[in-house]
């Protein structure tokens, strides 16, 4: 044992092993979830919504079914589903309700 391995008093030093507490992983996971779902204070994720996206959000907000929204906007039902999916991704939402809530927080539609 060299001099560097000894404490100030000259006795052999001691090692301390620090391990993550069991609550660490769930807390980190929760933080990451919150960070991914956070809404920026300034600006928007994905930029400004276009007129069609605002119309789509407004029609979703009044509770119209996909087929009725597609007819109103002149889209096929498949295009409607694709546009809803793209809008949810753009807003960072996992469902239509959450998309509406995010839009409302941002002052949309």
CORBELVEN-V6475 format. One record per run of one state. SS is the DSSP state (hx for helix, st for strand, lp for the rest). FROM is the first residue (numbers start at 1). TO is the last residue. If there is no record, write none. Layout:
ss=(SS,SS)
from=(FROM,FROM)
to=(TO,TO)
This chain:
ss=(lp,hx,st,lp,st,lp,hx,lp,hx,lp,hx,lp,hx,lp,hx,lp)
from=(1,3,6,7,12,13,23,38,51,62,66,74,77,92,96,106)
to=(2,5,6,11,12,22,37,50,61,65,73,76,91,95,105,109)
